[in-house]
Amino acid sequence: MSNNTKKPEADYSFKHEEDRPAKRKCLNCSTNFTSEGWGNRLCQTCRSRSSSSMAA
């Protein structure tokens, strides 16, 4: 039996053609990052900062 650990490719066929991964500017710190779509406007650093401050 083979151990298939490869992550499957994302299926973006159901999304609007402009709602794709793209280089965007973070709304918080203005750093350029690769966004996963329209709803992703904070870079990973700002998202982790935001979620850790909510836990406090």
Helices and strands as residue ranges (DSSP letters): E 22-25, E 32-35, H 44-55
